[in-house]
Amino acid sequence: MLYQIISLLLEVVVGIFGGACLLRLYMQLLRIPMSARSGNPLGRFVFALTDWIVLPLRRVLPSLGALDTASLVAAFVLQLAKFALLWLIAGAGGSLFFLPLLAVFGLLSMAISGLTVAVIVYAVLSWLPTSSVISGVMARLVEPLLTPIRRVLPSVGGIDLSPLVLLLLLQVAAIVLGGVRGGVLGA
């Protein structure tokens, strides 16, 4: 029972901070302004959550083009720390070799979950007649993923089904990831 509680707490904490690192990576990849001057509250929130780990890493890890390697490595390190702590709490049984692999699978799972949440928030905000900064940011995050789907699937009766299709694709990706993880790790 204690292991489950600690596991849940680690999942939440690493999910928040690691997810913010991945969001920072994705927003920078899409060139979404995140500074205080841009008026983007999500960007300020992401900076506040991630600067403590990303900025020191940025001193030693240069970006690769538009890819912010410091944010990616920060998210990976957080996942690795989570699995290392869980491994120690469980009695340090088994090989340490699997911890980095678990961290990679955790990172991919977190990315899929984050995109799923972003699509749901985008869809809900699209139903509301608002022109807030957040709805604009969500549109910039999600629409690059919806554009290829919209090319193939036109609106049906004036209803855009591309967010639903993207959600289904993300769920399929999560299932495939789980299957691959089980096959590779035997779990």
C-alpha positions in Angstrom: 0.0 0.0 0.0 2.8 2.4 0.9 4.5 1.6 -2.5 1.3 2.5 -4.3 0.9 5.8 -2.5 4.5 6.8 -3.2 4.2 5.6 -6.8 1.1 7.8 -7.2 2.7 10.9 -5.7 5.8 10.4 -7.8 3.6 10.0 -10.9 1.8 13.2 -10.2 4.9 15.3 -9.4 6.9 14.0 -12.3 3.9 14.3 -14.5 3.5 18.0 -13.7 7.2 18.9 -13.9 8.2 16.5 -16.7 5.0 17.4 -18.6 5.9 21.1 -18.3 9.4 20.3 -19.7 7.8 18.5 -22.7 5.4 21.4 -23.1 8.3 23.8 -23.1 10.1 21.7 -25.7 6.9 21.6 -27.9 6.1 25.3 -27.6 9.6 26.2 -28.5 9.6 23.8 -31.4 6.4 25.5 -32.7 7.9 29.0 -31.9 5.0 29.9 -29.6 6.0 33.1 -27.6 6.3 32.2 -24.0 7.8 35.3 -22.4 6.0 37.6 -20.0 5.8 40.3 -22.7 3.9 37.9 -25.0 1.0 37.8 -22.7 1.0 34.0 -22.7 0.1 32.9 -19.2 0.8 29.2 -20.1 4.3 30.1 -21.2 5.0 31.9 -17.9 3.6 29.0 -16.0 5.8 26.5 -17.9 8.9 28.7 -17.4 8.1 28.9 -13.6 7.8 25.1 -13.4 10.9 24.2 -15.5 13.5 26.9 -15.2 15.1 25.3 -12.1 16.1 22.2 -14.1 16.2 23.4 -17.8 18.4 26.4 -17.3 21.3 24.6 -15.7 21.1 21.9 -18.3 21.1 24.5 -21.1 24.6 25.6 -20.0 26.0 22.2 -21.0 23.5 21.0 -23.6 23.2 23.1 -26.8 20.0 23.1 -28.8 19.9 21.0 -31.9 18.3 23.5 -34.3 14.8 24.1 -33.1 15.0 21.2 -30.7 15.5 22.3 -27.1 17.6 19.4 -25.8 17.8 20.7 -22.3 14.0 20.5 -21.9 14.0 17.0 -23.4 16.8 15.8 -21.1 15.2 17.4 -18.1 11.9 15.5 -18.7 14.0 12.3 -19.2 16.0 12.8 -16.0 12.8 13.4 -14.0 11.3 10.1 -15.4 14.6 8.3 -14.7 14.6 9.6 -11.1 11.0 8.5 -10.6 11.8 4.9 -11.8 15.0 4.8 -9.8 13.2 5.8 -6.6 10.5 3.3 -7.2 13.2 0.6 -7.9 14.9 1.4 -4.6 11.6 1.4 -2.6 10.7 -1.9 -4.2 13.9 -3.4 -2.8 16.3 -2.8 -5.7 15.6 -6.1 -7.3 16.2 -6.7 -11.0 18.6 -5.0 -13.3 19.4 -1.3 -13.4 19.6 -1.7 -17.2 15.9 -1.4 -17.5 15.6 2.0 -15.7 16.6 4.1 -18.7 14.3 2.1 -20.9 11.5 2.6 -18.4 12.2 6.3 -18.5 12.0 6.4 -22.3 8.7 4.6 -22.2 7.5 6.9 -19.4 8.5 9.9 -21.5 6.6 8.7 -24.5 3.6 7.9 -22.4 3.7 11.3 -20.9 3.9 13.0 -24.3 0.8 11.0 -25.5 -1.1 11.9 -22.4 -0.2 15.5 -22.6 -1.3 15.7 -26.3 -4.5 14.0 -25.3 -5.2 16.6 -22.7 -4.3 19.4 -25.1 -6.7 18.1 -27.7 -9.5 17.8 -25.2 -8.9 21.4 -23.9 -8.7 22.6 -27.5 -12.0 21.0 -28.4 -13.8 22.3 -25.3 -12.5 25.8 -25.9 -13.5 25.7 -29.5 -17.1 25.2 -28.4 -17.0 28.4 -26.3 -17.3 31.8 -27.9 -14.1 33.2 -26.5 -11.0 34.8 -27.9 -8.7 34.3 -24.8 -5.0 34.0 -25.0 -5.2 30.4 -23.8 -7.5 29.4 -26.6 -5.1 30.9 -29.1 -2.2 29.0 -27.5 -4.1 25.8 -27.5 -5.0 26.3 -31.2 -1.3 26.8 -32.0 -0.4 23.6 -30.1 -3.0 21.3 -31.5 -3.8 22.6 -35.1 -0.5 21.4 -36.6 -1.5 17.9 -35.6 -5.1 18.4 -36.9 -4.1 19.8 -40.3 -3.1 16.5 -41.9 -6.3 14.9 -40.6 -8.4 17.7 -42.0 -6.9 17.2 -45.4 -8.2 13.6 -45.4 -11.4 14.0 -43.4 -13.6 17.0 -44.3 -16.1 18.5 -42.0 -19.3 16.4 -41.7 -22.4 18.6 -41.7 -20.3 21.6 -40.5 -18.8 19.6 -37.6 -15.0 19.2 -37.5 -14.3 15.6 -36.5 -10.5 15.9 -36.7 -10.1 16.3 -32.9 -12.0 13.0 -32.4 -9.8 11.3 -34.9 -6.7 12.6 -33.3 -7.9 11.4 -29.9 -8.5 8.0 -31.4 -5.0 8.0 -32.9 -3.4 9.0 -29.6 -5.3 6.2 -27.8 -4.1 3.7 -30.4 -0.5 5.0 -30.0 -0.9 4.6 -26.2 -2.0 1.0 -26.7 0.8 0.2 -29.1 3.3 1.8 -26.7 2.0 -0.3 -23.9 2.3 -3.4 -26.0 5.8 -2.6 -27.1 6.7 -1.8 -23.5 5.3 -5.2 -22.3 7.2 -7.0 -25.1 10.5 -5.3 -24.4 10.4 -5.3 -20.6 8.2 -8.3 -20.1 5.9 -6.3 -17.9 
